Amino acid sequence: MNPRNPRKIVPLHHKAQNSASEDRKMLQGIIDRETLVSWLFLIGSLIFTLDAILENIKGISFSSLLHISASISFTIGSVLFIPTSDRQK
């Protein structure tokens, strides 16, 4: 190691002390983002299901049945993935 140019050691963890209100604000931002992403995924799944229904109206085939089965599965999964407002302590 060169004494004229010492290397800095960068810690991998954050050392700053946050107050409880700052921690709540950061957590609220994460929760809001998770909720938004979950709702957007649900909307996309519902559009996917609508497309599958319209495909089955045109004519039923093995492929269209797979399409509607997959879209309904994604929609159910999307509903179950939406965060609840209950917080366990």
N, CA, C and O atoms as CSV, one atom per row, in Angstrom:
chain,resi,resn,atom,element,x,y,z
A,1,MET,N,N,0.848,-1.171,0.000
A,1,MET,CA,C,0.000,0.000,0.000
A,1,MET,C,C,0.894,1.235,0.000
A,1,MET,O,O,1.872,1.317,0.744
A,2,ASN,N,N,0.539,2.184,-0.845
A,2,ASN,CA,C,1.306,3.405,-1.013
A,2,ASN,C,C,0.914,4.403,0.075
A,2,ASN,O,O,-0.271,4.714,0.187
A,3,PRO,N,N,1.854,4.931,0.893
A,3,PRO,CA,C,1.497,5.873,1.960
A,3,PRO,C,C,0.980,7.204,1.415
A,3,PRO,O,O,0.249,7.911,2.108
A,4,ARG,N,N,1.348,7.548,0.194
A,4,ARG,CA,C,0.866,8.812,-0.383
A,4,ARG,C,C,-0.594,8.703,-0.828
A,4,ARG,O,O,-1.311,9.704,-0.850
A,5,ASN,N,N,-1.027,7.516,-1.177
A,5,ASN,CA,C,-2.377,7.305,-1.683
A,5,ASN,C,C,-3.024,6.145,-0.919
A,5,ASN,O,O,-3.176,5.052,-1.465
A,6,PRO,N,N,-3.408,6.380,0.354
A,6,PRO,CA,C,-4.006,5.277,1.124
A,6,PRO,C,C,-5.387,4.921,0.561
A,6,PRO,O,O,-6.134,5.789,0.109
A,7,ARG,N,N,-5.697,3.659,0.599
A,7,ARG,CA,C,-7.004,3.201,0.124
A,7,ARG,C,C,-8.028,3.344,1.241
A,7,ARG,O,O,-7.751,3.088,2.413
A,8,LYS,N,N,-9.205,3.757,0.837
A,8,LYS,CA,C,-10.293,3.844,1.804
A,8,LYS,C,C,-11.008,2.510,1.868
A,8,LYS,O,O,-11.167,1.827,0.856
A,9,ILE,N,N,-11.429,2.153,3.043
A,9,ILE,CA,C,-12.244,0.957,3.219
A,9,ILE,C,C,-13.695,1.420,3.276
A,9,ILE,O,O,-14.086,2.194,4.151
A,10,VAL,N,N,-14.471,0.934,2.337
A,10,VAL,CA,C,-15.873,1.319,2.264
A,10,VAL,C,C,-16.698,0.235,2.942
A,10,VAL,O,O,-16.657,-0.919,2.515
A,11,PRO,N,N,-17.453,0.579,3.995
A,11,PRO,CA,C,-18.272,-0.438,4.667
A,11,PRO,C,C,-19.437,-0.866,3.780
A,11,PRO,O,O,-19.940,-0.086,2.971
A,12,LEU,N,N,-19.849,-2.100,3.946
A,12,LEU,CA,C,-20.955,-2.629,3.164
A,12,LEU,C,C,-22.315,-2.313,3.773
A,12,LEU,O,O,-23.339,-2.507,3.118
A,13,HIS,N,N,-22.346,-1.837,4.995
A,13,HIS,CA,C,-23.605,-1.524,5.663
A,13,HIS,C,C,-23.699,-0.022,5.878
A,13,HIS,O,O,-22.699,0.695,5.855
A,14,HIS,N,N,-24.913,0.427,6.084
A,14,HIS,CA,C,-25.181,1.847,6.281
A,14,HIS,C,C,-25.084,2.166,7.770
A,14,HIS,O,O,-25.788,1.562,8.578
A,15,LYS,N,N,-24.220,3.106,8.139
A,15,LYS,CA,C,-24.001,3.409,9.554
A,15,LYS,C,C,-24.861,4.545,10.078
A,15,LYS,O,O,-24.920,4.758,11.289
A,16,ALA,N,N,-25.525,5.277,9.205
A,16,ALA,CA,C,-26.291,6.446,9.641
A,16,ALA,C,C,-27.441,6.008,10.549
A,16,ALA,O,O,-28.132,5.026,10.275
A,17,GLN,N,N,-27.624,6.744,11.612
A,17,GLN,CA,C,-28.700,6.469,12.548
A,17,GLN,C,C,-29.939,7.251,12.109
A,17,GLN,O,O,-29.898,8.478,12.016
A,18,ASN,N,N,-31.014,6.559,11.846
A,18,ASN,CA,C,-32.269,7.202,11.466
A,18,ASN,C,C,-33.198,7.234,12.665
A,18,ASN,O,O,-33.201,6.326,13.496
A,19,SER,N,N,-33.978,8.288,12.735
A,19,SER,CA,C,-34.976,8.344,13.794
A,19,SER,C,C,-36.124,7.409,13.430
A,19,SER,O,O,-36.210,6.929,12.300
A,20,ALA,N,N,-36.996,7.156,14.386
A,20,ALA,CA,C,-38.123,6.255,14.148
A,20,ALA,C,C,-39.047,6.803,13.068
A,20,ALA,O,O,-39.573,6.035,12.262
A,21,SER,N,N,-39.254,8.126,13.039
A,21,SER,CA,C,-40.140,8.700,12.016
A,21,SER,C,C,-39.532,8.577,10.628
A,21,SER,O,O,-40.257,8.353,9.658
A,22,GLU,N,N,-38.200,8.722,10.512
A,22,GLU,CA,C,-37.548,8.543,9.218
A,22,GLU,C,C,-37.641,7.093,8.764
A,22,GLU,O,O,-37.832,6.820,7.579
A,23,ASP,N,N,-37.505,6.159,9.710
A,23,ASP,CA,C,-37.640,4.750,9.369
A,23,ASP,C,C,-39.046,4.447,8.870
A,23,ASP,O,O,-39.214,3.696,7.909
A,24,ARG,N,N,-40.067,5.029,9.519
A,24,ARG,CA,C,-41.449,4.816,9.083
A,24,ARG,C,C,-41.678,5.371,7.681
A,24,ARG,O,O,-42.356,4.747,6.865
A,25,LYS,N,N,-41.109,6.552,7.401
A,25,LYS,CA,C,-41.267,7.148,6.071
A,25,LYS,C,C,-40.628,6.272,5.005
A,25,LYS,O,O,-41.203,6.072,3.935
A,26,MET,N,N,-39.431,5.744,5.294
A,26,MET,CA,C,-38.777,4.871,4.334
A,26,MET,C,C,-39.583,3.592,4.132
A,26,MET,O,O,-39.738,3.131,3.001
A,27,LEU,N,N,-40.093,3.022,5.207
A,27,LEU,CA,C,-40.891,1.811,5.123
A,27,LEU,C,C,-42.196,2.081,4.376
A,27,LEU,O,O,-42.632,1.248,3.582
A,28,GLN,N,N,-42.818,3.222,4.618
A,28,GLN,CA,C,-44.064,3.570,3.934
A,28,GLN,C,C,-43.835,3.671,2.434
A,28,GLN,O,O,-44.684,3.242,1.652
A,29,GLY,N,N,-42.690,4.236,2.015
A,29,GLY,CA,C,-42.364,4.321,0.601
A,29,GLY,C,C,-42.218,2.945,-0.025
A,29,GLY,O,O,-42.645,2.730,-1.159
A,30,ILE,N,N,-41.621,2.018,0.699
A,30,ILE,CA,C,-41.469,0.651,0.206
A,30,ILE,C,C,-42.826,-0.025,0.103
A,30,ILE,O,O,-43.112,-0.699,-0.887
A,31,ILE,N,N,-43.658,0.151,1.113
A,31,ILE,CA,C,-44.982,-0.465,1.107
A,31,ILE,C,C,-45.814,0.099,-0.036
A,31,ILE,O,O,-46.492,-0.658,-0.731
A,32,ASP,N,N,-45.778,1.399,-0.244
A,32,ASP,CA,C,-46.540,1.991,-1.330
A,32,ASP,C,C,-46.078,1.455,-2.681
A,32,ASP,O,O,-46.898,1.198,-3.563
A,33,ARG,N,N,-44.782,1.288,-2.841
A,33,ARG,CA,C,-44.246,0.771,-4.097
A,33,ARG,C,C,-44.686,-0.677,-4.300
A,33,ARG,O,O,-45.081,-1.053,-5.404
A,34,GLU,N,N,-44.623,-1.486,-3.253
A,34,GLU,CA,C,-45.057,-2.880,-3.363
A,34,GLU,C,C,-46.539,-2.970,-3.707
A,34,GLU,O,O,-46.943,-3.801,-4.520
A,35,THR,N,N,-47.334,-2.126,-3.097
A,35,THR,CA,C,-48.764,-2.123,-3.371
A,35,THR,C,C,-49.031,-1.719,-4.811
A,35,THR,O,O,-49.841,-2.344,-5.496
A,36,LEU,N,N,-48.351,-0.675,-5.273
A,36,LEU,CA,C,-48.530,-0.217,-6.648
A,36,LEU,C,C,-48.151,-1.310,-7.639
A,36,LEU,O,O,-48.889,-1.570,-8.589
A,37,VAL,N,N,-47.016,-1.944,-7.426
A,37,VAL,CA,C,-46.566,-3.002,-8.329
A,37,VAL,C,C,-47.546,-4.171,-8.319
A,37,VAL,O,O,-47.831,-4.748,-9.368
A,38,SER,N,N,-48.058,-4.520,-7.159
A,38,SER,CA,C,-49.014,-5.625,-7.059
A,38,SER,C,C,-50.296,-5.316,-7.812
A,38,SER,O,O,-50.829,-6.174,-8.515
A,39,TRP,N,N,-50.793,-4.090,-7.667
A,39,TRP,CA,C,-52.019,-3.703,-8.377
A,39,TRP,C,C,-51.802,-3.648,-9.887
A,39,TRP,O,O,-52.683,-4.049,-10.648
A,40,LEU,N,N,-50.652,-3.163,-10.331
A,40,LEU,CA,C,-50.356,-3.142,-11.762
A,40,LEU,C,C,-50.268,-4.559,-12.325
A,40,LEU,O,O,-50.725,-4.815,-13.439
A,41,PHE,N,N,-49.686,-5.472,-11.565
A,41,PHE,CA,C,-49.609,-6.867,-11.997
A,41,PHE,C,C,-51.013,-7.469,-12.078
A,41,PHE,O,O,-51.302,-8.243,-12.991
A,42,LEU,N,N,-51.879,-7.122,-11.136
A,42,LEU,CA,C,-53.253,-7.617,-11.169
A,42,LEU,C,C,-53.987,-7.088,-12.398
A,42,LEU,O,O,-54.699,-7.839,-13.065
A,43,ILE,N,N,-53.820,-5.812,-12.699
A,43,ILE,CA,C,-54.477,-5.228,-13.876
A,43,ILE,C,C,-53.993,-5.927,-15.149
A,43,ILE,O,O,-54.796,-6.256,-16.022
A,44,GLY,N,N,-52.687,-6.151,-15.252
A,44,GLY,CA,C,-52.147,-6.877,-16.405
A,44,GLY,C,C,-52.693,-8.290,-16.498
A,44,GLY,O,O,-52.975,-8.774,-17.594
A,45,SER,N,N,-52.846,-8.952,-15.368
A,45,SER,CA,C,-53.399,-10.307,-15.359
A,45,SER,C,C,-54.855,-10.314,-15.804
A,45,SER,O,O,-55.286,-11.220,-16.517
A,46,LEU,N,N,-55.615,-9.300,-15.382
A,46,LEU,CA,C,-57.014,-9.208,-15.809
A,46,LEU,C,C,-57.120,-8.958,-17.312
A,46,LEU,O,O,-58.010,-9.502,-17.966
A,47,ILE,N,N,-56.229,-8.146,-17.861
A,47,ILE,CA,C,-56.217,-7.916,-19.313
A,47,ILE,C,C,-55.857,-9.215,-20.038
A,47,ILE,O,O,-56.441,-9.535,-21.074
A,48,PHE,N,N,-54.904,-9.953,-19.496
A,48,PHE,CA,C,-54.523,-11.251,-20.049
A,48,PHE,C,C,-55.719,-12.203,-20.015
A,48,PHE,O,O,-55.934,-12.947,-20.972
A,49,THR,N,N,-56.498,-12.193,-18.937
A,49,THR,CA,C,-57.688,-13.039,-18.830
A,49,THR,C,C,-58.754,-12.617,-19.837
A,49,THR,O,O,-59.386,-13.472,-20.460
A,50,LEU,N,N,-58.962,-11.316,-20.005
A,50,LEU,CA,C,-59.924,-10.829,-20.994
A,50,LEU,C,C,-59.532,-11.287,-22.394
A,50,LEU,O,O,-60.387,-11.704,-23.175
A,51,ASP,N,N,-58.247,-11.212,-22.711
A,51,ASP,CA,C,-57.770,-11.678,-24.010
A,51,ASP,C,C,-58.047,-13.168,-24.193
A,51,ASP,O,O,-58.437,-13.597,-25.279
A,52,ALA,N,N,-57.850,-13.949,-23.148
A,52,ALA,CA,C,-58.100,-15.392,-23.226
A,52,ALA,C,C,-59.585,-15.681,-23.419
A,52,ALA,O,O,-59.950,-16.588,-24.166
A,53,ILE,N,N,-60.441,-14.914,-22.750
A,53,ILE,CA,C,-61.889,-15.095,-22.917
A,53,ILE,C,C,-62.298,-14.776,-24.349
A,53,ILE,O,O,-63.065,-15.520,-24.961
A,54,LEU,N,N,-61.783,-13.666,-24.886
A,54,LEU,CA,C,-62.097,-13.294,-26.268
A,54,LEU,C,C,-61.588,-14.348,-27.251
A,54,LEU,O,O,-62.232,-14.617,-28.265
A,55,GLU,N,N,-60.437,-14.941,-26.954
A,55,GLU,CA,C,-59.904,-16.002,-27.813
A,55,GLU,C,C,-60.824,-17.222,-27.794
A,55,GLU,O,O,-61.030,-17.857,-28.828
A,56,ASN,N,N,-61.378,-17.554,-26.625
A,56,ASN,CA,C,-62.279,-18.704,-26.526
A,56,ASN,C,C,-63.633,-18.433,-27.163
A,56,ASN,O,O,-64.313,-19.366,-27.590
A,57,ILE,N,N,-64.035,-17.164,-27.233
A,57,ILE,CA,C,-65.294,-16.829,-27.910
A,57,ILE,C,C,-65.166,-17.099,-29.408
A,57,ILE,O,O,-66.121,-17.544,-30.045
A,58,LYS,N,N,-63.993,-16.829,-29.967
A,58,LYS,CA,C,-63.758,-17.068,-31.399
A,58,LYS,C,C,-63.800,-18.555,-31.726
A,58,LYS,O,O,-64.268,-18.947,-32.795
A,59,GLY,N,N,-63.323,-19.364,-30.827
A,59,GLY,CA,C,-63.317,-20.804,-31.048
A,59,GLY,C,C,-62.456,-21.469,-29.995
A,59,GLY,O,O,-61.401,-20.962,-29.616
A,60,ILE,N,N,-62.928,-22.616,-29.531
A,60,ILE,CA,C,-62.220,-23.316,-28.474
A,60,ILE,C,C,-61.225,-24.289,-29.104
A,60,ILE,O,O,-61.566,-25.084,-29.980
A,61,SER,N,N,-59.990,-24.197,-28.627
A,61,SER,CA,C,-58.940,-25.128,-29.031
A,61,SER,C,C,-58.113,-25.466,-27.796
A,61,SER,O,O,-58.281,-24.873,-26.730
A,62,PHE,N,N,-57.229,-26.420,-27.966
A,62,PHE,CA,C,-56.368,-26.795,-26.840
A,62,PHE,C,C,-55.528,-25.598,-26.400
A,62,PHE,O,O,-55.349,-25.356,-25.206
A,63,SER,N,N,-55.019,-24.863,-27.371
A,63,SER,CA,C,-54.192,-23.689,-27.071
A,63,SER,C,C,-54.987,-22.612,-26.334
A,63,SER,O,O,-54.478,-21.992,-25.400
A,64,SER,N,N,-56.236,-22.390,-26.754
A,64,SER,CA,C,-57.049,-21.364,-26.090
A,64,SER,C,C,-57.415,-21.775,-24.676
A,64,SER,O,O,-57.523,-20.924,-23.793
A,65,LEU,N,N,-57.609,-23.082,-24.445
A,65,LEU,CA,C,-57.885,-23.562,-23.084
A,65,LEU,C,C,-56.659,-23.404,-22.185
A,65,LEU,O,O,-56.790,-23.068,-21.008
A,66,LEU,N,N,-55.457,-23.646,-22.742
A,66,LEU,CA,C,-54.233,-23.411,-21.974
A,66,LEU,C,C,-54.074,-21.930,-21.658
A,66,LEU,O,O,-53.655,-21.554,-20.563
A,67,HIS,N,N,-54.413,-21.100,-22.632
A,67,HIS,CA,C,-54.299,-19.654,-22.451
A,67,HIS,C,C,-55.211,-19.168,-21.320
A,67,HIS,O,O,-54.783,-18.389,-20.468
A,68,ILE,N,N,-56.458,-19.624,-21.311
A,68,ILE,CA,C,-57.387,-19.169,-20.260
A,68,ILE,C,C,-57.006,-19.771,-18.905
A,68,ILE,O,O,-57.170,-19.116,-17.876
A,69,SER,N,N,-56.506,-20.995,-18.891
A,69,SER,CA,C,-56.072,-21.598,-17.621
A,69,SER,C,C,-54.894,-20.820,-17.029
A,69,SER,O,O,-54.863,-20.544,-15.830
A,70,ALA,N,N,-53.938,-20.475,-17.873
A,70,ALA,CA,C,-52.774,-19.717,-17.401
A,70,ALA,C,C,-53.179,-18.326,-16.931
A,70,ALA,O,O,-52.688,-17.847,-15.909
A,71,SER,N,N,-54.072,-17.676,-17.673
A,71,SER,CA,C,-54.457,-16.310,-17.296
A,71,SER,C,C,-55.238,-16.291,-15.982
A,71,SER,O,O,-55.056,-15.384,-15.169
A,72,ILE,N,N,-56.092,-17.269,-15.772
A,72,ILE,CA,C,-56.834,-17.335,-14.504
A,72,ILE,C,C,-55.872,-17.624,-13.345
A,72,ILE,O,O,-56.031,-17.071,-12.257
A,73,SER,N,N,-54.888,-18.476,-13.572
A,73,SER,CA,C,-53.888,-18.758,-12.537
A,73,SER,C,C,-53.103,-17.507,-12.174
A,73,SER,O,O,-52.878,-17.229,-10.996
A,74,PHE,N,N,-52.682,-16.745,-13.195
A,74,PHE,CA,C,-51.961,-15.495,-12.934
A,74,PHE,C,C,-52.839,-14.501,-12.177
A,74,PHE,O,O,-52.354,-13.811,-11.280
A,75,THR,N,N,-54.110,-14.420,-12.524
A,75,THR,CA,C,-55.008,-13.483,-11.848
A,75,THR,C,C,-55.185,-13.859,-10.380
A,75,THR,O,O,-55.136,-12.993,-9.507
A,76,ILE,N,N,-55.387,-15.131,-10.109
A,76,ILE,CA,C,-55.529,-15.582,-8.713
A,76,ILE,C,C,-54.241,-15.302,-7.938
A,76,ILE,O,O,-54.285,-14.823,-6.805
A,77,GLY,N,N,-53.099,-15.600,-8.551
A,77,GLY,CA,C,-51.818,-15.317,-7.907
A,77,GLY,C,C,-51.623,-13.836,-7.642
A,77,GLY,O,O,-51.065,-13.453,-6.614
A,78,SER,N,N,-52.082,-13.000,-8.568
A,78,SER,CA,C,-51.965,-11.545,-8.392
A,78,SER,C,C,-52.789,-11.057,-7.206
A,78,SER,O,O,-52.332,-10.219,-6.429
A,79,VAL,N,N,-53.994,-11.580,-7.071
A,79,VAL,CA,C,-54.854,-11.188,-5.951
A,79,VAL,C,C,-54.211,-11.602,-4.626
A,79,VAL,O,O,-54.221,-10.838,-3.661
A,80,LEU,N,N,-53.661,-12.795,-4.584
A,80,LEU,CA,C,-53.046,-13.282,-3.343
A,80,LEU,C,C,-51.738,-12.562,-3.019
A,80,LEU,O,O,-51.287,-12.591,-1.874
A,81,PHE,N,N,-51.125,-11.919,-4.011
A,81,PHE,CA,C,-49.842,-11.252,-3.799
A,81,PHE,C,C,-49.998,-9.809,-3.331
A,81,PHE,O,O,-49.011,-9.187,-2.937
A,82,ILE,N,N,-51.215,-9.261,-3.363
A,82,ILE,CA,C,-51.431,-7.880,-2.921
A,82,ILE,C,C,-51.201,-7.807,-1.417
A,82,ILE,O,O,-51.798,-8.575,-0.662
A,83,PRO,N,N,-50.329,-6.875,-0.967
A,83,PRO,CA,C,-50.048,-6.770,0.472
A,83,PRO,C,C,-51.302,-6.373,1.257
A,83,PRO,O,O,-52.137,-5.605,0.780
A,84,THR,N,N,-51.409,-6.911,2.462
A,84,THR,CA,C,-52.527,-6.538,3.326
A,84,THR,C,C,-52.150,-5.325,4.148
A,84,THR,O,O,-50.969,-5.015,4.308
A,85,SER,N,N,-53.153,-4.640,4.669
A,85,SER,CA,C,-52.882,-3.462,5.496
A,85,SER,C,C,-52.543,-3.850,6.938
A,85,SER,O,O,-52.065,-3.018,7.708
A,86,ASP,N,N,-52.791,-5.116,7.305
A,86,ASP,CA,C,-52.464,-5.587,8.656
A,86,ASP,C,C,-50.961,-5.726,8.796
A,86,ASP,O,O,-50.291,-6.241,7.901
A,87,ARG,N,N,-50.445,-5.276,9.894
A,87,ARG,CA,C,-49.001,-5.383,10.172
A,87,ARG,C,C,-48.836,-6.227,11.428
A,87,ARG,O,O,-49.400,-5.914,12.477
A,88,GLN,N,N,-48.065,-7.291,11.315
A,88,GLN,CA,C,-47.795,-8.108,12.491
A,88,GLN,C,C,-46.657,-7.483,13.269
A,88,GLN,O,O,-45.663,-7.048,12.687
A,89,LYS,N,N,-46.801,-7.438,14.578
A,89,LYS,CA,C,-45.780,-6.818,15.429
A,89,LYS,C,C,-44.989,-7.865,16.154
A,89,LYS,O,O,-44.083,-7.535,16.919
